[in-house]
Each structure stands twice: as structure tokens, then as C-alpha cells.
């Protein structure tokens, strides 16, 4: 049985839970999402394509996948130190509610708020004070993952599409013509060169990488 190695592109199914409550916080199965009553029409369900070793998922999960087999179910538990850290009381802030109202923010418990490039959750609003928790929502929790690698991707176009999506967090228009990839995107020259080097390293069958302006419809 072929085993997964670093820089393999794989198609991965997973279900992620908070251990002590068994609550699902991430999954790839639309069927399970509906069964558990957590289906969200805004989410694109289905197996995820990642490049092993590129830290496109949690580092500990990424390392765990190395040397694993296709179509075999695996389970792993991760401590807070291996994921989002322990809770830090210094990341819980109390703000003057009036100051938020002046910014046209009407705070309420459970509201997500982005302040100074930090994402927080409002825990309470009382007596003119708003308590905001800037800890990661999963900080301090033991996480449990069920995983299955269902395919090793060989198609260079699928590899490139997933690499660009996971690296730039955007889906791009591209073409593959034999050993040449044309990507319709404008980037700063230094960024473009770094991305070219990464693509050639991870997808060596693509020898020429060309970035072009996005095509306009005639």
C-alpha cells in the first residue's frame, strides 16, 4: 500500500470535534452536517485538497498525515499546546460601551468584533462596560479529529488550483498547456517569483509558470 509522503497532494475527509463536549466545529461531510443539524448553505462541503508538509492545515495534523495509508480511517487528539494554545486572561478586555457606540458598534453577547486586527467575541454588556474575549474560540480545548485520505492527486491542474487557493485564499482562473501554467493574476514581482519557485518545487511537471492580467470578455 502506497504511503503518504511530504509534498504529496491529497484529498482529505475529516470531522473535527471538541473532545469534552463532542461538538463538531469543522467537517467535510454535507450528509453529516445535515444529520447533526449544523448544515450551512454558505459552506462548500466535500473533501479538501492539501499539499502535505506545507502547513495548509494545523501543523500537528499535517505531520500526522505523513506515512499514512489511503482509505484508512485515523483518529488523533490534539492538546491546546498543539493547536490554539491555552486561554490567556490578558486577552480578555473591558471596554467602555459608549466608545463602541460612537464607532457605530452596538455590542451584544456573542457578537464577533474586529478591533486592531484582533478578532474577539463579546461575552457580556453590563453597566456601561463591554467584556470582549480575544482568545481563539478553541483555545484551551482538546480537539479530536477523524481523518481519511481518499486520493493522491496526480492532475497538475488540480494541484495548482488547490495550492493557489490555500496559499492566496482565492480561486483563480488558470490554464495548463503541456508543461506550462498560465495564471491570470497580477502580483508584485517579488511575490510572483516566490510563488513561481514554490509551484515548481511542489509541482515539478509544470516547468514554465506565466502570470498574466485577467482576460476580459469580448
VENSULJO-V488936 format. One record per residue. N is the residue number from 1. SS is DSSP state (H for helix, E for strand, C for the rest). PHI is phi in degrees with one decimal (none if undefined). PSI is psi in whole degrees, 0 to 359 (none if undefined). Layout:
BEGIN
N & SS & PHI & PSI
N & SS & PHI & PSI
END
This chain:
BEGIN
1 & C & none & 129
2 & C & -69.3 & 136
3 & E & -107.4 & 154
4 & C & -75.7 & 137
5 & C & -126.8 & 167
6 & C & -58.0 & 139
7 & C & 77.5 & 4
8 & C & -71.3 & 140
9 & E & -93.3 & 125
10 & E & -128.8 & 158
11 & E & -104.0 & 122
12 & E & -121.3 & 131
13 & E & -104.1 & 142
14 & E & -156.3 & 157
15 & E & -132.3 & 128
16 & E & -116.7 & 131
17 & E & -130.0 & 156
18 & E & -83.2 & 122
19 & C & -58.4 & 311
20 & C & -74.1 & 344
21 & C & -114.4 & 346
22 & C & 66.1 & 13
23 & E & -71.2 & 131
24 & E & -80.5 & 128
25 & E & -116.0 & 351
26 & E & -161.0 & 143
27 & E & -164.2 & 163
28 & C & -105.8 & 345
29 & C & -88.8 & 116
30 & H & -65.6 & 321
31 & H & -60.6 & 315
32 & H & -67.6 & 322
33 & H & -59.5 & 317
34 & H & -67.8 & 319
35 & H & -62.0 & 322
36 & C & -87.1 & 357
37 & C & 73.6 & 27
38 & C & -121.1 & 17
39 & C & -61.5 & 136
40 & C & -129.7 & 117
41 & C & -65.8 & 345
42 & C & -81.9 & 349
43 & C & -96.1 & 136
44 & C & -89.8 & 102
45 & C & -79.9 & 168
46 & C & 122.7 & 162
47 & C & -55.6 & 147
48 & E & -101.4 & 140
49 & E & -97.3 & 126
50 & E & -134.3 & 163
51 & E & -104.4 & 116
52 & C & -64.4 & 133
53 & C & 95.3 & 354
54 & C & -99.1 & 8
55 & C & 57.1 & 38
56 & C & -80.4 & 350
57 & C & -130.6 & 181
58 & C & -50.2 & 137
59 & H & -54.4 & 316
60 & H & -66.0 & 324
61 & H & -67.4 & 317
62 & H & -57.2 & 311
63 & H & -64.1 & 325
64 & H & -62.6 & 328
65 & H & -71.8 & 339
66 & C & -65.0 & 133
67 & C & 73.3 & 9
68 & C & -82.6 & 164
69 & E & -104.2 & 157
70 & C & -68.9 & 146
71 & C & 56.1 & 29
72 & C & -118.7 & 130
73 & E & -76.4 & 139
74 & E & -131.1 & 153
75 & E & -129.2 & 145
76 & E & -148.9 & 140
77 & E & -109.8 & 138
78 & E & -121.8 & 133
79 & C & -78.7 & 165
80 & H & -55.5 & 324
81 & H & -64.4 & 336
82 & H & -91.5 & 354
83 & C & -126.8 & 267
84 & C & -112.6 & 13
85 & C & 79.8 & 172
86 & C & -82.2 & 161
87 & C & -67.2 & 142
88 & C & -121.4 & 115
89 & H & -62.4 & 337
90 & H & -69.4 & 345
91 & H & -93.0 & 8
92 & E & -103.0 & 115
93 & E & -115.7 & 146
94 & E & -109.8 & 123
95 & E & -118.0 & 154
96 & E & -71.8 & 121
97 & H & -59.1 & 324
98 & H & -61.8 & 325
99 & H & -65.2 & 325
100 & H & -70.4 & 319
101 & H & -62.3 & 325
102 & H & -64.5 & 334
103 & C & -91.1 & 14
104 & C & 61.9 & 34
105 & C & -110.7 & 116
106 & C & -100.9 & 94
107 & C & -72.4 & 147
108 & C & -151.6 & 153
109 & C & -57.0 & 133
110 & C & 94.7 & 347
111 & C & -68.4 & 135
112 & E & -89.7 & 138
113 & E & -138.6 & 136
114 & E & -108.4 & 111
115 & E & -126.8 & 121
116 & C & 58.7 & 40
117 & C & 66.6 & 16
118 & E & -113.4 & 131
119 & E & -93.3 & 126
120 & E & -130.2 & 167
121 & E & -120.2 & 129
122 & E & -74.1 & 123
123 & E & -93.5 & 325
124 & E & -159.2 & 154
125 & E & -133.0 & 106
126 & E & -145.2 & 142
127 & C & 50.0 & 42
128 & C & 77.3 & 7
129 & E & -119.5 & 141
130 & E & -118.4 & 124
131 & E & -96.0 & 120
132 & E & -118.5 & 131
133 & E & -104.6 & 114
134 & C & -96.9 & 7
135 & C & -67.0 & 150
136 & C & -60.2 & 139
137 & C & -54.3 & 335
138 & C & -102.1 & 7
139 & C & -61.2 & 139
140 & C & 80.0 & 4
141 & C & -110.7 & 142
142 & C & -82.4 & 128
143 & E & -109.0 & 142
144 & E & -119.6 & 129
145 & E & -121.1 & 136
146 & E & -109.5 & 127
147 & E & -130.5 & 149
148 & E & -149.4 & 126
149 & E & -90.5 & 116
150 & E & -103.3 & 350
151 & E & -165.4 & 144
152 & E & -99.6 & 122
153 & C & -78.5 & 130
154 & C & -110.5 & 335
155 & C & -67.5 & 117
156 & H & -62.0 & 330
157 & H & -67.8 & 316
158 & H & -62.6 & 320
159 & H & -59.9 & 311
160 & H & -66.2 & 318
161 & H & -58.8 & 315
162 & H & -70.1 & 321
163 & H & -62.4 & 316
164 & H & -66.8 & 319
165 & H & -64.3 & 316
166 & H & -76.0 & 334
167 & H & -86.1 & 317
168 & H & -104.2 & 353
169 & C & 59.3 & 41
170 & C & -154.3 & 146
171 & C & -92.8 & 129
172 & C & -119.0 & 155
173 & C & -82.4 & 134
174 & E & -152.6 & 164
175 & E & -133.9 & 148
176 & E & -119.6 & 124
177 & E & -126.3 & 98
178 & C & 55.4 & 249
179 & C & -101.8 & 13
180 & E & -114.2 & 134
181 & E & -111.9 & 129
182 & E & -110.1 & 120
183 & E & -113.4 & 123
184 & E & -88.9 & 86
185 & C & -161.9 & 140
186 & C & -103.6 & 129
187 & C & -134.3 & 157
188 & C & -56.5 & 146
189 & H & -56.5 & 317
190 & H & -65.1 & 320
191 & H & -65.4 & 319
192 & H & -60.4 & 315
193 & H & -66.0 & 320
194 & H & -63.5 & 320
195 & H & -69.3 & 322
196 & H & -59.3 & 314
197 & H & -61.6 & 319
198 & H & -64.8 & 317
199 & H & -62.3 & 315
200 & H & -65.5 & 328
201 & H & -70.6 & 316
202 & H & -88.9 & 335
203 & C & -129.1 & 71
204 & C & -62.4 & 342
205 & C & -69.0 & 345
206 & C & -95.8 & 103
207 & C & -89.2 & 335
208 & E & -124.5 & 127
209 & E & -119.1 & 123
210 & E & -122.5 & 128
211 & E & -102.3 & 131
212 & E & -133.0 & 161
213 & C & -62.8 & 149
214 & C & -61.9 & 136
215 & C & -66.9 & 144
216 & C & -102.1 & 142
217 & C & -73.3 & 139
218 & C & -80.2 & none
END
